[in-house]
Amino acid sequence: MPTTSTATPIDVSRKFVRLIARRSDGLIEFEFAIGEPELCAELLLPAAAFDAFCQRNAVTELPAREPADDAEDEATAWNWSLHQATQQRFR
């Protein structure tokens, strides 16, 4: 008997970019995701290459992330990005 899955397949044709920072050295720091915005990689590209990358991949630009709350609980203790890790000192 075949089983039915309720999971929605990931649409790999959908691509997303979330700008993290425009750095003083001319590099653009951003998150790139395919299919699901929550599953992303952090990347760096020069500004012209970033623009070409976005055009070539027909990305959807996502809004900037809300600043993290300093109150840390069990649910958010492991929720961090490489960008955040390079901007703060750990205890």
C-alpha positions in Angstrom: 0.0 0.0 0.0 1.6 3.4 -1.0 2.0 6.0 1.7 1.0 9.6 1.1 3.2 12.4 2.2 1.8 15.7 3.5 5.2 17.4 3.0 5.2 20.1 0.3 8.1 19.6 -2.1 10.7 22.4 -2.3 10.4 24.5 -5.4 14.1 24.9 -6.5 13.1 27.5 -9.0 12.5 30.0 -6.2 15.7 31.8 -5.1 16.0 34.4 -2.3 18.5 37.0 -1.3 18.6 38.8 2.1 21.1 41.7 2.3 23.2 41.6 5.5 25.6 44.5 4.9 27.3 46.6 2.3 30.9 46.7 3.6 33.4 49.5 3.4 35.7 47.3 1.3 33.1 47.1 -1.5 31.9 43.6 -0.7 28.2 42.8 -0.3 27.4 40.4 2.5 24.2 38.5 2.0 22.2 35.3 2.6 21.2 33.2 -0.5 18.5 30.5 -0.3 17.0 28.1 -2.9 13.4 26.9 -2.3 13.1 27.9 1.3 14.3 31.3 2.7 15.0 29.7 6.1 17.7 27.4 4.7 20.4 29.8 3.5 24.1 30.2 3.0 26.0 33.4 3.8 28.0 34.8 0.9 30.3 37.7 0.0 30.6 39.2 -3.5 31.9 42.5 -5.0 29.0 44.9 -5.7 29.0 44.3 -9.5 29.2 40.6 -9.1 26.3 40.7 -6.6 24.1 42.6 -9.0 24.9 40.1 -11.8 24.3 37.1 -9.4 20.9 38.5 -8.4 19.9 39.1 -12.0 21.2 35.7 -13.3 19.3 33.9 -10.5 16.1 36.0 -10.7 16.1 36.3 -6.9 13.3 37.5 -4.7 14.8 40.1 -2.2 13.8 39.5 1.4 13.5 42.2 4.0 16.4 42.6 6.5 16.2 40.5 9.6 15.0 42.1 12.8 17.8 42.8 15.3 18.2 39.9 17.8 16.9 40.4 21.3 19.7 40.2 23.9 17.5 38.0 26.1 18.7 34.4 25.3 16.5 31.5 26.0 16.8 27.8 25.1 14.9 28.2 21.8 17.3 30.9 20.5 20.6 29.8 22.1 21.7 28.0 19.0 20.1 30.4 16.5 23.0 32.5 15.1 24.7 33.4 11.8 28.3 33.6 10.8 27.8 37.4 10.5 26.7 37.6 14.1 29.5 35.4 15.3 32.1 37.7 13.7 30.5 40.8 15.2 30.5 39.8 18.9 32.6 38.2 21.5 31.3 35.0 23.1 31.2 34.5 26.8 
